Amino acid sequence: MLTLEELVFEQGDFRLAADWSAAPGRMVAVVGPSGAGKSTLLSLIAGFLAPTAGRVLWDDRDLAPLDPGARPLSIVFQDNNLFPHLTVAQNVGLGLSPGLKLDRAGWSRVDESLRRVGLDGLGARKPAALSGGQQSRVALARVLLRSRPLMLLDEPFAALGPALRAEMLDLVREVAAETGATVLMVTHDPRDAQRLGGETVLVAEGVAQPPEDTADLFAAPPKTLRAYLGEA
């Protein structure tokens, strides 16, 4: 279980607070106005930022002593974290070995992960030779291969069209179901949150609110969410 225990981050005039838990295997969308702190929340969990106060816990273990690479998570950004000079297979293989020191069994696992996300036979290509949707699949193949219990997604599909974005969200659910991962996904589109299902965290006015059932939240949105959605 992911627990944010009286977590506070302050930088200049910016402040973000969170005090809640996300149950194992849950799908959690993170929504809110630009600049509210959605990406900051993920960065605190990932270890790219240090909290001013409070703790980030995984299964009651304080993650503060762990560097980002040692934390039990995978993270995907909007650019999909792909290295342009490496092949698709090499980019995925980084999930097993940062130095790409893989034996035959390791490369077989890479191939299987690519097959699982619909990229069978494309391992020798460079990312630039792929479509935006295919690049997103490469990033998810690496997540699948790492099989970490927490998956953080920071608007990874924002540049994709609605149909392809919906397809990627469905694939996220499939990958999460296969690995048993808890998912936190930042999105600026409420339709993404609704398609992802599960729960939604609203980040607004300096607070990342506890996860609420997504359908219930959007059926009766609070004032801050109505303002974000442009509703009266």
N, C-alpha and C positions, 0 to 999 in steps of 0.2 A: 504494500500500500504506500502511495505517495502522500506525505504529510507536510504541509507548510505550517510550521508552528510559530505563530506570532511573528511572521516574517515581515520585515520592514526594509525598504531600500530608499535611501535619500541621496540626492545629488543636486546641489544648488537649490532651486525652487521646486524641484520634482520630488514627489514622494509616492511610493506605492506600498500598500500593506495587503497581506493575505494571511488568513488563518483558517485552514480547512484541509480536508483529506479527499483523495480520489481512490475509490475502491479498485482492486486489481481487475484488469481486463475491461475497464470502462472506456468508452469513447467520449472524449470531452472536447467540445469546441470552445475556443476562446475568442470572444468578440468584444467590440467596443470602439470608441472614437479613435481617430489617428492621434498618436502621441499620448494615449492614456496609460500605456505601459504593457501592452500585450507581449511584444517581443522581449521587453525587459523581464517579464515574468519567466519566460522560457530560458533566458540567459542566466537567471538566478538559479533555476533548477539544474541547468547544464553545468554550471560552475564557471561561466565566462564572466560573471559579475559576483562580487561578494556582498552578502546582505549587510546592512547597517546593524540590524538586530534580528533575533530569531534564528530558526534553523530549517533546513530542508532535510527531510528524513525519508529513507526508503526502508520499509519493513522495520521501522524503529531505529534504523542505523543513521547516524548523522553523516551526511555526505561532505561536510565542510573540509575534512582532511584530504579528500580525493580530488585529483586533477580531473578536468573534463573527460579525458580519454579513459580514466579508470572508473567513471561512474556507470551505473547499470542502465545506460540509455543510448539510444541513437537519435541523432537530430538531422533534419533535412531542411535546408533553407530554400528560398525562392530560386536560387541558381543551381539547386540540386547538389551542391558540393562536388561537382565533377571536375577532374583535372583534364584540360584539353589535350595535353601531350601524351596522355595514357589511353590505351584502348578501353573499350567498354568492359572487357573481362578484367583488365587490370584495375579499373576504377572499382569494380565490385569486389575484387580480391583484396583491396585495402581493408575491407571489413573483417578479414581474417588475419591479415598480417600487414602492418604499415610499411614494412620493407619488401612486401610481395615475395617473401621466402616461402613459397608454397610447394608441396610435393604433388604427385599426381592425384592423390586423393583430394587435396585441397582444390586443385583446378577443376576436378570433377564436381565438387560442391558448387563452385562458381558457375559452371555450365548448367547445373540443375537449377540454381537460383534464377538464372536468366531464362531458362525454359519455363519456370513457374510463373514469371511475369510476362510471358509472351514475346521474349526476345531471343528465342532459340536461333543460333546461327549468326548472330550479330556481334559476337564477342570480339572479333578482330577489328571492328570499326572504331573510329574516333568519335567522341561526342558530337563534334560539329557536323558529322554526316547523318545524324539522327534528327528526327522531328522533336518538337517540344514535349509531346506526349511520351515518346520513346525515351528521352532523357529522364523524365520523371520516373519511368519504369526502371531505369538503371539505378536510380537512387533507392527505389523501393526494393530492388533485388539485393542491394547491399544491406539494407535494414533486415531483410529476411535472412540473409546469411549470418549477420551478427546475432540475431535472435536475442536481443536484449529485452528486459521486461518493461521498459518504458520507452515510448516513441514520441519524440517532440517534432512537430511539423510547423514551420514558420512560413505560412502562405506559400507552400511549394507549388501550388497550381494556379496562382493568381494570373499568370500570363496566358493561360489556356482558355479556349472558348468554353461555353457552358456545357456542351455535350461531352467534350473530352474531359473537362473537369469532373463531371459526374462519374465518368468511367474511372477516373483515378481515385475518387473517393470510395467507390465500390471496391477497388483493388486494395486500398488502405484497410478497409474492413476485413477483407479476405486475409491479408498478410497478418493483421492483428489477431484474427481468430486462429490462424495457424501457429503463431508464436505465443499467444496468450498475453500479448503486450497491453499495457495501459497506454492510451493515446491522448495527447494534448495537441490540438491543432489550432493555430491562429488563423483566422480568416476575416476578411472584410465583408464577406457576402453572407447574409443570414441564410440564404438557400443552401450553402455548404453545410452550415451547422445543422439544418433540418435534415439534409440527406445523410449526414454522418450519423444522426440519431444519438441516442444516449443522453448526455448532459451538456450543459453550456455554462461557462464561466463568463460573467459580464465584468469587464474591466472599465471602470469609469470613476471619475472624481476621487482618484487616489486610492481606490480599493479594488482588488480582484475578489469579487464576491464568491461565496461557496458555490460549487456546481449545483445546478438545478435541472430537473427534467426539461429537456429541450422543448418538447411539445407544450408543456405547461407554461414555460417561460414566455414563449412567443404567443401563446393564446391569451395571456394576461400580462403583457410586458409592463415593468415598472416605468416610472417617468424617465429615468436616464436611458432606458432602452428605447422608449418611444421617441425620445429626442434624437438618438443615434439613427433610428430607422426613418426619421423625417415625418413621424406621425404627430398629429395634434395632441 
